[in-house]
Amino acid sequence: MSIVRYYRGPDEPGGSGEIIAEVVDGMMRRRIERDGMVVTCVGYDEYPVNIDMAGVAEYTWEIDQQEFEDEWAKYCGST
């Protein structure tokens, strides 16, 4: 069974942008990048992006699935 978690945080420590991510078994599946009025939605078919959660834990926080799905529907269309 896969472990799915959702995170929100700045695009980098002290950055002005924001990333909201869906992480499946430690690999990013979908993400929303926002910086000012620019929004980019990225989805990965085979979950190819490894995430070092220990490296980003200081400036990200976990959110629930509904919050992620609401943001995805708002900015990226359907799930």
mmJSON file of the N, C-alpha and C atoms, coordinates in Angstrom:
{"data_MODEL":{"atom_site":{
"group_PDB":["ATOM","ATOM","ATOM","ATOM","ATOM","ATOM","ATOM","ATOM","ATOM","ATOM","ATOM","ATOM","ATOM","ATOM","ATOM","ATOM","ATOM","ATOM","ATOM","ATOM","ATOM","ATOM","ATOM","ATOM","ATOM","ATOM","ATOM","ATOM","ATOM","ATOM","ATOM","ATOM","ATOM","ATOM","ATOM","ATOM","ATOM","ATOM","ATOM","ATOM","ATOM","ATOM","ATOM","ATOM","ATOM","ATOM","ATOM","ATOM","ATOM","ATOM","ATOM","ATOM","ATOM","ATOM","ATOM","ATOM","ATOM","ATOM","ATOM","ATOM","ATOM","ATOM","ATOM","ATOM","ATOM","ATOM","ATOM","ATOM","ATOM","ATOM","ATOM","ATOM","ATOM","ATOM","ATOM","ATOM","ATOM","ATOM","ATOM","ATOM","ATOM","ATOM","ATOM","ATOM","ATOM","ATOM","ATOM","ATOM","ATOM","ATOM","ATOM","ATOM","ATOM","ATOM","ATOM","ATOM","ATOM","ATOM","ATOM","ATOM","ATOM","ATOM","ATOM","ATOM","ATOM","ATOM","ATOM","ATOM","ATOM","ATOM","ATOM","ATOM","ATOM","ATOM","ATOM","ATOM","ATOM","ATOM","ATOM","ATOM","ATOM","ATOM","ATOM","ATOM","ATOM","ATOM","ATOM","ATOM","ATOM","ATOM","ATOM","ATOM","ATOM","ATOM","ATOM","ATOM","ATOM","ATOM","ATOM","ATOM","ATOM","ATOM","ATOM","ATOM","ATOM","ATOM","ATOM","ATOM","ATOM","ATOM","ATOM","ATOM","ATOM","ATOM","ATOM","ATOM","ATOM","ATOM","ATOM","ATOM","ATOM","ATOM","ATOM","ATOM","ATOM","ATOM","ATOM","ATOM","ATOM","ATOM","ATOM","ATOM","ATOM","ATOM","ATOM","ATOM","ATOM","ATOM","ATOM","ATOM","ATOM","ATOM","ATOM","ATOM","ATOM","ATOM","ATOM","ATOM","ATOM","ATOM","ATOM","ATOM","ATOM","ATOM","ATOM","ATOM","ATOM","ATOM","ATOM","ATOM","ATOM","ATOM","ATOM","ATOM","ATOM","ATOM","ATOM","ATOM","ATOM","ATOM","ATOM","ATOM","ATOM","ATOM","ATOM","ATOM","ATOM","ATOM","ATOM","ATOM","ATOM","ATOM","ATOM","ATOM","ATOM","ATOM","ATOM","ATOM","ATOM","ATOM","ATOM","ATOM","ATOM","ATOM","ATOM","ATOM","ATOM"],
"id":[1,2,3,4,5,6,7,8,9,10,11,12,13,14,15,16,17,18,19,20,21,22,23,24,25,26,27,28,29,30,31,32,33,34,35,36,37,38,39,40,41,42,43,44,45,46,47,48,49,50,51,52,53,54,55,56,57,58,59,60,61,62,63,64,65,66,67,68,69,70,71,72,73,74,75,76,77,78,79,80,81,82,83,84,85,86,87,88,89,90,91,92,93,94,95,96,97,98,99,100,101,102,103,104,105,106,107,108,109,110,111,112,113,114,115,116,117,118,119,120,121,122,123,124,125,126,127,128,129,130,131,132,133,134,135,136,137,138,139,140,141,142,143,144,145,146,147,148,149,150,151,152,153,154,155,156,157,158,159,160,161,162,163,164,165,166,167,168,169,170,171,172,173,174,175,176,177,178,179,180,181,182,183,184,185,186,187,188,189,190,191,192,193,194,195,196,197,198,199,200,201,202,203,204,205,206,207,208,209,210,211,212,213,214,215,216,217,218,219,220,221,222,223,224,225,226,227,228,229,230,231,232,233,234,235,236,237],
"type_symbol":["N","C","C","N","C","C","N","C","C","N","C","C","N","C","C","N","C","C","N","C","C","N","C","C","N","C","C","N","C","C","N","C","C","N","C","C","N","C","C","N","C","C","N","C","C","N","C","C","N","C","C","N","C","C","N","C","C","N","C","C","N","C","C","N","C","C","N","C","C","N","C","C","N","C","C","N","C","C","N","C","C","N","C","C","N","C","C","N","C","C","N","C","C","N","C","C","N","C","C","N","C","C","N","C","C","N","C","C","N","C","C","N","C","C","N","C","C","N","C","C","N","C","C","N","C","C","N","C","C","N","C","C","N","C","C","N","C","C","N","C","C","N","C","C","N","C","C","N","C","C","N","C","C","N","C","C","N","C","C","N","C","C","N","C","C","N","C","C","N","C","C","N","C","C","N","C","C","N","C","C","N","C","C","N","C","C","N","C","C","N","C","C","N","C","C","N","C","C","N","C","C","N","C","C","N","C","C","N","C","C","N","C","C","N","C","C","N","C","C","N","C","C","N","C","C","N","C","C","N","C","C","N","C","C","N","C","C"],
"label_atom_id":["N","CA","C","N","CA","C","N","CA","C","N","CA","C","N","CA","C","N","CA","C","N","CA","C","N","CA","C","N","CA","C","N","CA","C","N","CA","C","N","CA","C","N","CA","C","N","CA","C","N","CA","C","N","CA","C","N","CA","C","N","CA","C","N","CA","C","N","CA","C","N","CA","C","N","CA","C","N","CA","C","N","CA","C","N","CA","C","N","CA","C","N","CA","C","N","CA","C","N","CA","C","N","CA","C","N","CA","C","N","CA","C","N","CA","C","N","CA","C","N","CA","C","N","CA","C","N","CA","C","N","CA","C","N","CA","C","N","CA","C","N","CA","C","N","CA","C","N","CA","C","N","CA","C","N","CA","C","N","CA","C","N","CA","C","N","CA","C","N","CA","C","N","CA","C","N","CA","C","N","CA","C","N","CA","C","N","CA","C","N","CA","C","N","CA","C","N","CA","C","N","CA","C","N","CA","C","N","CA","C","N","CA","C","N","CA","C","N","CA","C","N","CA","C","N","CA","C","N","CA","C","N","CA","C","N","CA","C","N","CA","C","N","CA","C","N","CA","C","N","CA","C","N","CA","C","N","CA","C","N","CA","C","N","CA","C","N","CA","C","N","CA","C","N","CA","C"],
"label_alt_id":[null,null,null,null,null,null,null,null,null,null,null,null,null,null,null,null,null,null,null,null,null,null,null,null,null,null,null,null,null,null,null,null,null,null,null,null,null,null,null,null,null,null,null,null,null,null,null,null,null,null,null,null,null,null,null,null,null,null,null,null,null,null,null,null,null,null,null,null,null,null,null,null,null,null,null,null,null,null,null,null,null,null,null,null,null,null,null,null,null,null,null,null,null,null,null,null,null,null,null,null,null,null,null,null,null,null,null,null,null,null,null,null,null,null,null,null,null,null,null,null,null,null,null,null,null,null,null,null,null,null,null,null,null,null,null,null,null,null,null,null,null,null,null,null,null,null,null,null,null,null,null,null,null,null,null,null,null,null,null,null,null,null,null,null,null,null,null,null,null,null,null,null,null,null,null,null,null,null,null,null,null,null,null,null,null,null,null,null,null,null,null,null,null,null,null,null,null,null,null,null,null,null,null,null,null,null,null,null,null,null,null,null,null,null,null,null,null,null,null,null,null,null,null,null,null,null,null,null,null,null,null,null,null,null,null,null,null],
"label_comp_id":["MET","MET","MET","SER","SER","SER","ILE","ILE","ILE","VAL","VAL","VAL","ARG","ARG","ARG","TYR","TYR","TYR","TYR","TYR","TYR","ARG","ARG","ARG","GLY","GLY","GLY","PRO","PRO","PRO","ASP","ASP","ASP","GLU","GLU","GLU","PRO","PRO","PRO","GLY","GLY","GLY","GLY","GLY","GLY","SER","SER","SER","GLY","GLY","GLY","GLU","GLU","GLU","ILE","ILE","ILE","ILE","ILE","ILE","ALA","ALA","ALA","GLU","GLU","GLU","VAL","VAL","VAL","VAL","VAL","VAL","ASP","ASP","ASP","GLY","GLY","GLY","MET","MET","MET","MET","MET","MET","ARG","ARG","ARG","ARG","ARG","ARG","ARG","ARG","ARG","ILE","ILE","ILE","GLU","GLU","GLU","ARG","ARG","ARG","ASP","ASP","ASP","GLY","GLY","GLY","MET","MET","MET","VAL","VAL","VAL","VAL","VAL","VAL","THR","THR","THR","CYS","CYS","CYS","VAL","VAL","VAL","GLY","GLY","GLY","TYR","TYR","TYR","ASP","ASP","ASP","GLU","GLU","GLU","TYR","TYR","TYR","PRO","PRO","PRO","VAL","VAL","VAL","ASN","ASN","ASN","ILE","ILE","ILE","ASP","ASP","ASP","MET","MET","MET","ALA","ALA","ALA","GLY","GLY","GLY","VAL","VAL","VAL","ALA","ALA","ALA","GLU","GLU","GLU","TYR","TYR","TYR","THR","THR","THR","TRP","TRP","TRP","GLU","GLU","GLU","ILE","ILE","ILE","ASP","ASP","ASP","GLN","GLN","GLN","GLN","GLN","GLN","GLU","GLU","GLU","PHE","PHE","PHE","GLU","GLU","GLU","ASP","ASP","ASP","GLU","GLU","GLU","TRP","TRP","TRP","ALA","ALA","ALA","LYS","LYS","LYS","TYR","TYR","TYR","CYS","CYS","CYS","GLY","GLY","GLY","SER","SER","SER","THR","THR","THR"],
"label_asym_id":["A","A","A","A","A","A","A","A","A","A","A","A","A","A","A","A","A","A","A","A","A","A","A","A","A","A","A","A","A","A","A","A","A","A","A","A","A","A","A","A","A","A","A","A","A","A","A","A","A","A","A","A","A","A","A","A","A","A","A","A","A","A","A","A","A","A","A","A","A","A","A","A","A","A","A","A","A","A","A","A","A","A","A","A","A","A","A","A","A","A","A","A","A","A","A","A","A","A","A","A","A","A","A","A","A","A","A","A","A","A","A","A","A","A","A","A","A","A","A","A","A","A","A","A","A","A","A","A","A","A","A","A","A","A","A","A","A","A","A","A","A","A","A","A","A","A","A","A","A","A","A","A","A","A","A","A","A","A","A","A","A","A","A","A","A","A","A","A","A","A","A","A","A","A","A","A","A","A","A","A","A","A","A","A","A","A","A","A","A","A","A","A","A","A","A","A","A","A","A","A","A","A","A","A","A","A","A","A","A","A","A","A","A","A","A","A","A","A","A","A","A","A","A","A","A","A","A","A","A","A","A","A","A","A","A","A","A"],
"label_entity_id":["1","1","1","1","1","1","1","1","1","1","1","1","1","1","1","1","1","1","1","1","1","1","1","1","1","1","1","1","1","1","1","1","1","1","1","1","1","1","1","1","1","1","1","1","1","1","1","1","1","1","1","1","1","1","1","1","1","1","1","1","1","1","1","1","1","1","1","1","1","1","1","1","1","1","1","1","1","1","1","1","1","1","1","1","1","1","1","1","1","1","1","1","1","1","1","1","1","1","1","1","1","1","1","1","1","1","1","1","1","1","1","1","1","1","1","1","1","1","1","1","1","1","1","1","1","1","1","1","1","1","1","1","1","1","1","1","1","1","1","1","1","1","1","1","1","1","1","1","1","1","1","1","1","1","1","1","1","1","1","1","1","1","1","1","1","1","1","1","1","1","1","1","1","1","1","1","1","1","1","1","1","1","1","1","1","1","1","1","1","1","1","1","1","1","1","1","1","1","1","1","1","1","1","1","1","1","1","1","1","1","1","1","1","1","1","1","1","1","1","1","1","1","1","1","1","1","1","1","1","1","1","1","1","1","1","1","1"],
"label_seq_id":[1,1,1,2,2,2,3,3,3,4,4,4,5,5,5,6,6,6,7,7,7,8,8,8,9,9,9,10,10,10,11,11,11,12,12,12,13,13,13,14,14,14,15,15,15,16,16,16,17,17,17,18,18,18,19,19,19,20,20,20,21,21,21,22,22,22,23,23,23,24,24,24,25,25,25,26,26,26,27,27,27,28,28,28,29,29,29,30,30,30,31,31,31,32,32,32,33,33,33,34,34,34,35,35,35,36,36,36,37,37,37,38,38,38,39,39,39,40,40,40,41,41,41,42,42,42,43,43,43,44,44,44,45,45,45,46,46,46,47,47,47,48,48,48,49,49,49,50,50,50,51,51,51,52,52,52,53,53,53,54,54,54,55,55,55,56,56,56,57,57,57,58,58,58,59,59,59,60,60,60,61,61,61,62,62,62,63,63,63,64,64,64,65,65,65,66,66,66,67,67,67,68,68,68,69,69,69,70,70,70,71,71,71,72,72,72,73,73,73,74,74,74,75,75,75,76,76,76,77,77,77,78,78,78,79,79,79],
"pdbx_PDB_ins_code":[null,null,null,null,null,null,null,null,null,null,null,null,null,null,null,null,null,null,null,null,null,null,null,null,null,null,null,null,null,null,null,null,null,null,null,null,null,null,null,null,null,null,null,null,null,null,null,null,null,null,null,null,null,null,null,null,null,null,null,null,null,null,null,null,null,null,null,null,null,null,null,null,null,null,null,null,null,null,null,null,null,null,null,null,null,null,null,null,null,null,null,null,null,null,null,null,null,null,null,null,null,null,null,null,null,null,null,null,null,null,null,null,null,null,null,null,null,null,null,null,null,null,null,null,null,null,null,null,null,null,null,null,null,null,null,null,null,null,null,null,null,null,null,null,null,null,null,null,null,null,null,null,null,null,null,null,null,null,null,null,null,null,null,null,null,null,null,null,null,null,null,null,null,null,null,null,null,null,null,null,null,null,null,null,null,null,null,null,null,null,null,null,null,null,null,null,null,null,null,null,null,null,null,null,null,null,null,null,null,null,null,null,null,null,null,null,null,null,null,null,null,null,null,null,null,null,null,null,null,null,null,null,null,null,null,null,null],
"Cartn_x":[0.834,0.0,0.885,0.591,1.371,1.082,2.102,1.952,1.915,0.803,0.61,0.555,1.35,1.356,1.327,0.862,0.706,1.422,2.144,2.965,2.771,2.992,2.955,4.169,4.757,5.885,6.423,7.416,8.033,8.805,9.001,9.734,11.2,11.69,13.03,13.03,13.957,13.972,14.029,13.052,12.995,12.502,12.082,11.627,10.275,9.969,8.693,7.603,7.991,7.023,6.582,5.638,5.103,4.965,5.202,4.977,4.022,3.053,2.134,2.34,2.665,3.087,2.351,2.147,1.637,2.823,3.16,4.322,3.835,4.175,3.752,4.995,5.036,6.186,7.503,7.55,8.777,9.102,8.197,8.447,7.314,7.68,6.677,5.825,4.515,3.591,3.021,2.54,2.008,2.47,2.622,2.952,2.349,2.085,1.614,2.662,3.166,4.14,3.472,3.5,2.918,3.97,4.073,4.964,4.275,3.731,2.953,1.708,1.506,0.339,0.603,1.797,2.155,1.962,1.187,0.942,1.336,2.109,2.512,2.07,1.407,0.967,1.799,2.335,3.195,2.72,2.536,2.189,3.194,3.481,4.462,3.776,3.883,3.234,3.838,5.141,5.809,6.457,6.057,6.61,8.135,8.758,10.211,11.034,10.415,11.185,11.32,12.521,12.78,12.819,12.246,12.221,12.954,13.904,14.586,13.823,12.847,11.993,12.785,13.857,14.681,15.297,15.585,16.189,15.228,13.937,12.954,12.04,12.234,11.333,11.271,12.36,12.382,11.458,11.163,10.352,9.112,8.705,7.438,6.573,5.308,4.406,3.406,2.919,1.982,0.584,-0.134,-1.521,-2.368,-3.685,-4.524,-4.815,-5.292,-5.546,-6.561,-7.588,-8.631,-8.071,-7.185,-6.57,-5.785,-5.021,-4.276,-5.232,-6.246,-7.179,-7.942,-8.29,-8.963,-8.069,-6.8,-5.848,-5.623,-5.5,-5.288,-6.481,-7.703,-8.897,-8.977,-8.619,-8.679,-7.692,-6.454,-5.4,-5.101,-5.384,-4.903,-6.017,-7.237,-8.327,-8.694,-9.195,-9.665,-8.497,-8.818,-7.78,-7.48],
"Cartn_y":[-1.178,0.0,1.25,2.18,3.409,4.37,5.125,6.188,7.507,8.223,9.493,10.604,11.633,12.789,14.056,15.105,16.389,17.458,18.344,19.349,20.711,21.731,23.114,23.81,24.709,25.472,26.412,27.225,28.129,27.336,27.956,27.272,27.046,27.816,27.647,28.394,28.093,28.811,30.322,31.021,32.466,32.932,32.005,32.348,33.026,33.721,34.427,33.543,32.44,31.542,30.461,29.648,28.571,27.311,26.18,24.885,24.084,23.459,22.531,21.207,20.151,18.908,17.69,16.737,15.412,14.456,13.784,12.892,11.472,10.556,9.158,8.306,7.628,6.781,7.519,8.784,9.564,10.159,10.036,10.578,11.524,12.696,13.689,13.224,13.29,12.908,14.132,15.096,16.332,17.499,18.665,19.858,21.088,22.065,23.368,24.372,25.159,26.198,27.544,28.396,29.731,30.767,31.785,32.903,34.151,34.934,36.094,35.628,36.122,35.775,34.591,34.015,32.895,31.583,30.677,29.355,28.304,27.311,26.212,24.903,24.062,22.752,21.69,20.767,19.725,18.383,17.425,16.065,15.102,14.047,13.057,11.704,11.097,9.808,8.673,8.631,7.517,7.925,9.062,9.579,9.603,10.273,10.169,11.066,11.935,12.914,12.482,12.096,11.733,12.989,12.929,14.066,13.684,14.505,14.319,15.132,14.499,15.22,15.745,15.081,15.584,16.932,17.112,18.356,19.53,19.265,20.348,20.439,19.558,19.474,20.762,21.537,22.756,23.839,23.831,24.912,24.444,23.196,22.719,22.182,22.066,21.459,20.598,19.596,18.662,19.266,19.045,19.478,18.248,18.387,17.23,17.134,15.984,15.719,16.696,17.032,17.919,19.298,19.801,21.103,21.06,19.973,19.835,19.747,18.884,18.685,19.962,20.748,22.024,22.972,23.038,23.893,23.387,22.07,21.491,21.813,21.638,21.925,23.418,24.268,25.714,26.176,25.701,26.2,25.297,24.004,23.068,22.325,22.481,21.746,20.543,19.505,18.328,17.469,16.551,15.651,14.531],
"Cartn_z":[0.0,0.0,0.0,-0.858,-0.983,0.164,0.541,1.533,0.775,0.903,0.208,1.25,1.036,1.928,1.088,1.694,1.014,1.821,1.12,1.794,1.153,1.965,1.514,2.105,1.34,1.853,0.798,1.185,0.216,-0.832,-1.997,-3.065,-2.695,-1.754,-1.192,0.133,1.03,2.307,2.099,2.627,2.468,1.116,0.264,-1.082,-1.084,-2.164,-2.271,-2.875,-3.511,-4.122,-3.153,-3.611,-2.781,-3.623,-2.992,-3.632,-2.764,-3.422,-2.772,-3.491,-2.744,-3.393,-2.864,-3.773,-3.433,-3.551,-2.46,-2.42,-2.149,-3.059,-2.96,-2.734,-1.597,-1.265,-1.448,-1.012,-1.067,-2.422,-3.395,-4.73,-5.11,-5.635,-5.978,-7.153,-6.964,-8.026,-8.737,-7.959,-8.542,-7.68,-8.33,-7.554,-8.211,-7.37,-7.809,-7.345,-8.267,-7.938,-8.163,-7.146,-7.267,-6.904,-7.743,-7.455,-7.999,-7.107,-7.528,-8.273,-9.467,-10.274,-11.208,-11.158,-12.033,-11.282,-11.882,-11.301,-12.323,-11.883,-12.746,-12.1,-12.867,-12.395,-13.087,-12.297,-12.847,-12.32,-13.218,-12.835,-13.433,-12.712,-13.156,-13.301,-14.465,-14.709,-13.901,-13.798,-13.133,-11.809,-11.259,-9.999,-10.032,-10.99,-11.117,-10.206,-9.432,-8.675,-7.222,-6.825,-5.428,-4.58,-3.4,-2.482,-1.205,-0.802,0.469,1.508,2.162,3.097,4.285,4.668,5.767,5.402,4.137,3.685,3.618,3.516,3.41,4.631,5.603,6.751,7.567,7.577,8.381,7.85,6.552,6.0,5.237,5.421,4.865,5.988,5.723,6.689,5.948,6.633,6.031,6.018,4.93,4.802,4.499,4.556,4.265,2.764,2.358,0.953,0.374,1.126,0.614,0.282,1.128,0.845,-0.464,-0.679,-1.932,-3.116,-3.011,-4.129,-4.453,-3.433,-3.678,-4.47,-4.092,-4.8,-6.231,-6.395,-7.731,-8.63,-8.105,-8.905,-9.254,-8.326,-8.54,-9.607,-9.539,-10.431,-11.618,-11.511,-12.526,-13.262,-12.858,-13.486,-12.651,-13.292,-12.571,-12.083,-11.145,-10.588,-11.537],
"occupancy":[1.0,1.0,1.0,1.0,1.0,1.0,1.0,1.0,1.0,1.0,1.0,1.0,1.0,1.0,1.0,1.0,1.0,1.0,1.0,1.0,1.0,1.0,1.0,1.0,1.0,1.0,1.0,1.0,1.0,1.0,1.0,1.0,1.0,1.0,1.0,1.0,1.0,1.0,1.0,1.0,1.0,1.0,1.0,1.0,1.0,1.0,1.0,1.0,1.0,1.0,1.0,1.0,1.0,1.0,1.0,1.0,1.0,1.0,1.0,1.0,1.0,1.0,1.0,1.0,1.0,1.0,1.0,1.0,1.0,1.0,1.0,1.0,1.0,1.0,1.0,1.0,1.0,1.0,1.0,1.0,1.0,1.0,1.0,1.0,1.0,1.0,1.0,1.0,1.0,1.0,1.0,1.0,1.0,1.0,1.0,1.0,1.0,1.0,1.0,1.0,1.0,1.0,1.0,1.0,1.0,1.0,1.0,1.0,1.0,1.0,1.0,1.0,1.0,1.0,1.0,1.0,1.0,1.0,1.0,1.0,1.0,1.0,1.0,1.0,1.0,1.0,1.0,1.0,1.0,1.0,1.0,1.0,1.0,1.0,1.0,1.0,1.0,1.0,1.0,1.0,1.0,1.0,1.0,1.0,1.0,1.0,1.0,1.0,1.0,1.0,1.0,1.0,1.0,1.0,1.0,1.0,1.0,1.0,1.0,1.0,1.0,1.0,1.0,1.0,1.0,1.0,1.0,1.0,1.0,1.0,1.0,1.0,1.0,1.0,1.0,1.0,1.0,1.0,1.0,1.0,1.0,1.0,1.0,1.0,1.0,1.0,1.0,1.0,1.0,1.0,1.0,1.0,1.0,1.0,1.0,1.0,1.0,1.0,1.0,1.0,1.0,1.0,1.0,1.0,1.0,1.0,1.0,1.0,1.0,1.0,1.0,1.0,1.0,1.0,1.0,1.0,1.0,1.0,1.0,1.0,1.0,1.0,1.0,1.0,1.0,1.0,1.0,1.0,1.0,1.0,1.0,1.0,1.0,1.0,1.0,1.0,1.0],
"B_iso_or_equiv":[0.0,0.0,0.0,0.0,0.0,0.0,0.0,0.0,0.0,0.0,0.0,0.0,0.0,0.0,0.0,0.0,0.0,0.0,0.0,0.0,0.0,0.0,0.0,0.0,0.0,0.0,0.0,0.0,0.0,0.0,0.0,0.0,0.0,0.0,0.0,0.0,0.0,0.0,0.0,0.0,0.0,0.0,0.0,0.0,0.0,0.0,0.0,0.0,0.0,0.0,0.0,0.0,0.0,0.0,0.0,0.0,0.0,0.0,0.0,0.0,0.0,0.0,0.0,0.0,0.0,0.0,0.0,0.0,0.0,0.0,0.0,0.0,0.0,0.0,0.0,0.0,0.0,0.0,0.0,0.0,0.0,0.0,0.0,0.0,0.0,0.0,0.0,0.0,0.0,0.0,0.0,0.0,0.0,0.0,0.0,0.0,0.0,0.0,0.0,0.0,0.0,0.0,0.0,0.0,0.0,0.0,0.0,0.0,0.0,0.0,0.0,0.0,0.0,0.0,0.0,0.0,0.0,0.0,0.0,0.0,0.0,0.0,0.0,0.0,0.0,0.0,0.0,0.0,0.0,0.0,0.0,0.0,0.0,0.0,0.0,0.0,0.0,0.0,0.0,0.0,0.0,0.0,0.0,0.0,0.0,0.0,0.0,0.0,0.0,0.0,0.0,0.0,0.0,0.0,0.0,0.0,0.0,0.0,0.0,0.0,0.0,0.0,0.0,0.0,0.0,0.0,0.0,0.0,0.0,0.0,0.0,0.0,0.0,0.0,0.0,0.0,0.0,0.0,0.0,0.0,0.0,0.0,0.0,0.0,0.0,0.0,0.0,0.0,0.0,0.0,0.0,0.0,0.0,0.0,0.0,0.0,0.0,0.0,0.0,0.0,0.0,0.0,0.0,0.0,0.0,0.0,0.0,0.0,0.0,0.0,0.0,0.0,0.0,0.0,0.0,0.0,0.0,0.0,0.0,0.0,0.0,0.0,0.0,0.0,0.0,0.0,0.0,0.0,0.0,0.0,0.0,0.0,0.0,0.0,0.0,0.0,0.0],
"pdbx_formal_charge":[null,null,null,null,null,null,null,null,null,null,null,null,null,null,null,null,null,null,null,null,null,null,null,null,null,null,null,null,null,null,null,null,null,null,null,null,null,null,null,null,null,null,null,null,null,null,null,null,null,null,null,null,null,null,null,null,null,null,null,null,null,null,null,null,null,null,null,null,null,null,null,null,null,null,null,null,null,null,null,null,null,null,null,null,null,null,null,null,null,null,null,null,null,null,null,null,null,null,null,null,null,null,null,null,null,null,null,null,null,null,null,null,null,null,null,null,null,null,null,null,null,null,null,null,null,null,null,null,null,null,null,null,null,null,null,null,null,null,null,null,null,null,null,null,null,null,null,null,null,null,null,null,null,null,null,null,null,null,null,null,null,null,null,null,null,null,null,null,null,null,null,null,null,null,null,null,null,null,null,null,null,null,null,null,null,null,null,null,null,null,null,null,null,null,null,null,null,null,null,null,null,null,null,null,null,null,null,null,null,null,null,null,null,null,null,null,null,null,null,null,null,null,null,null,null,null,null,null,null,null,null,null,null,null,null,null,null],
"auth_seq_id":[1,1,1,2,2,2,3,3,3,4,4,4,5,5,5,6,6,6,7,7,7,8,8,8,9,9,9,10,10,10,11,11,11,12,12,12,13,13,13,14,14,14,15,15,15,16,16,16,17,17,17,18,18,18,19,19,19,20,20,20,21,21,21,22,22,22,23,23,23,24,24,24,25,25,25,26,26,26,27,27,27,28,28,28,29,29,29,30,30,30,31,31,31,32,32,32,33,33,33,34,34,34,35,35,35,36,36,36,37,37,37,38,38,38,39,39,39,40,40,40,41,41,41,42,42,42,43,43,43,44,44,44,45,45,45,46,46,46,47,47,47,48,48,48,49,49,49,50,50,50,51,51,51,52,52,52,53,53,53,54,54,54,55,55,55,56,56,56,57,57,57,58,58,58,59,59,59,60,60,60,61,61,61,62,62,62,63,63,63,64,64,64,65,65,65,66,66,66,67,67,67,68,68,68,69,69,69,70,70,70,71,71,71,72,72,72,73,73,73,74,74,74,75,75,75,76,76,76,77,77,77,78,78,78,79,79,79],
"auth_comp_id":["MET","MET","MET","SER","SER","SER","ILE","ILE","ILE","VAL","VAL","VAL","ARG","ARG","ARG","TYR","TYR","TYR","TYR","TYR","TYR","ARG","ARG","ARG","GLY","GLY","GLY","PRO","PRO","PRO","ASP","ASP","ASP","GLU","GLU","GLU","PRO","PRO","PRO","GLY","GLY","GLY","GLY","GLY","GLY","SER","SER","SER","GLY","GLY","GLY","GLU","GLU","GLU","ILE","ILE","ILE","ILE","ILE","ILE","ALA","ALA","ALA","GLU","GLU","GLU","VAL","VAL","VAL","VAL","VAL","VAL","ASP","ASP","ASP","GLY","GLY","GLY","MET","MET","MET","MET","MET","MET","ARG","ARG","ARG","ARG","ARG","ARG","ARG","ARG","ARG","ILE","ILE","ILE","GLU","GLU","GLU","ARG","ARG","ARG","ASP","ASP","ASP","GLY","GLY","GLY","MET","MET","MET","VAL","VAL","VAL","VAL","VAL","VAL","THR","THR","THR","CYS","CYS","CYS","VAL","VAL","VAL","GLY","GLY","GLY","TYR","TYR","TYR","ASP","ASP","ASP","GLU","GLU","GLU","TYR","TYR","TYR","PRO","PRO","PRO","VAL","VAL","VAL","ASN","ASN","ASN","ILE","ILE","ILE","ASP","ASP","ASP","MET","MET","MET","ALA","ALA","ALA","GLY","GLY","GLY","VAL","VAL","VAL","ALA","ALA","ALA","GLU","GLU","GLU","TYR","TYR","TYR","THR","THR","THR","TRP","TRP","TRP","GLU","GLU","GLU","ILE","ILE","ILE","ASP","ASP","ASP","GLN","GLN","GLN","GLN","GLN","GLN","GLU","GLU","GLU","PHE","PHE","PHE","GLU","GLU","GLU","ASP","ASP","ASP","GLU","GLU","GLU","TRP","TRP","TRP","ALA","ALA","ALA","LYS","LYS","LYS","TYR","TYR","TYR","CYS","CYS","CYS","GLY","GLY","GLY","SER","SER","SER","THR","THR","THR"],
"auth_asym_id":["A","A","A","A","A","A","A","A","A","A","A","A","A","A","A","A","A","A","A","A","A","A","A","A","A","A","A","A","A","A","A","A","A","A","A","A","A","A","A","A","A","A","A","A","A","A","A","A","A","A","A","A","A","A","A","A","A","A","A","A","A","A","A","A","A","A","A","A","A","A","A","A","A","A","A","A","A","A","A","A","A","A","A","A","A","A","A","A","A","A","A","A","A","A","A","A","A","A","A","A","A","A","A","A","A","A","A","A","A","A","A","A","A","A","A","A","A","A","A","A","A","A","A","A","A","A","A","A","A","A","A","A","A","A","A","A","A","A","A","A","A","A","A","A","A","A","A","A","A","A","A","A","A","A","A","A","A","A","A","A","A","A","A","A","A","A","A","A","A","A","A","A","A","A","A","A","A","A","A","A","A","A","A","A","A","A","A","A","A","A","A","A","A","A","A","A","A","A","A","A","A","A","A","A","A","A","A","A","A","A","A","A","A","A","A","A","A","A","A","A","A","A","A","A","A","A","A","A","A","A","A","A","A","A","A","A","A"],
"auth_atom_id":["N","CA","C","N","CA","C","N","CA","C","N","CA","C","N","CA","C","N","CA","C","N","CA","C","N","CA","C","N","CA","C","N","CA","C","N","CA","C","N","CA","C","N","CA","C","N","CA","C","N","CA","C","N","CA","C","N","CA","C","N","CA","C","N","CA","C","N","CA","C","N","CA","C","N","CA","C","N","CA","C","N","CA","C","N","CA","C","N","CA","C","N","CA","C","N","CA","C","N","CA","C","N","CA","C","N","CA","C","N","CA","C","N","CA","C","N","CA","C","N","CA","C","N","CA","C","N","CA","C","N","CA","C","N","CA","C","N","CA","C","N","CA","C","N","CA","C","N","CA","C","N","CA","C","N","CA","C","N","CA","C","N","CA","C","N","CA","C","N","CA","C","N","CA","C","N","CA","C","N","CA","C","N","CA","C","N","CA","C","N","CA","C","N","CA","C","N","CA","C","N","CA","C","N","CA","C","N","CA","C","N","CA","C","N","CA","C","N","CA","C","N","CA","C","N","CA","C","N","CA","C","N","CA","C","N","CA","C","N","CA","C","N","CA","C","N","CA","C","N","CA","C","N","CA","C","N","CA","C","N","CA","C","N","CA","C","N","CA","C","N","CA","C","N","CA","C"],
"pdbx_PDB_model_num":[1,1,1,1,1,1,1,1,1,1,1,1,1,1,1,1,1,1,1,1,1,1,1,1,1,1,1,1,1,1,1,1,1,1,1,1,1,1,1,1,1,1,1,1,1,1,1,1,1,1,1,1,1,1,1,1,1,1,1,1,1,1,1,1,1,1,1,1,1,1,1,1,1,1,1,1,1,1,1,1,1,1,1,1,1,1,1,1,1,1,1,1,1,1,1,1,1,1,1,1,1,1,1,1,1,1,1,1,1,1,1,1,1,1,1,1,1,1,1,1,1,1,1,1,1,1,1,1,1,1,1,1,1,1,1,1,1,1,1,1,1,1,1,1,1,1,1,1,1,1,1,1,1,1,1,1,1,1,1,1,1,1,1,1,1,1,1,1,1,1,1,1,1,1,1,1,1,1,1,1,1,1,1,1,1,1,1,1,1,1,1,1,1,1,1,1,1,1,1,1,1,1,1,1,1,1,1,1,1,1,1,1,1,1,1,1,1,1,1,1,1,1,1,1,1,1,1,1,1,1,1,1,1,1,1,1,1]
}}}
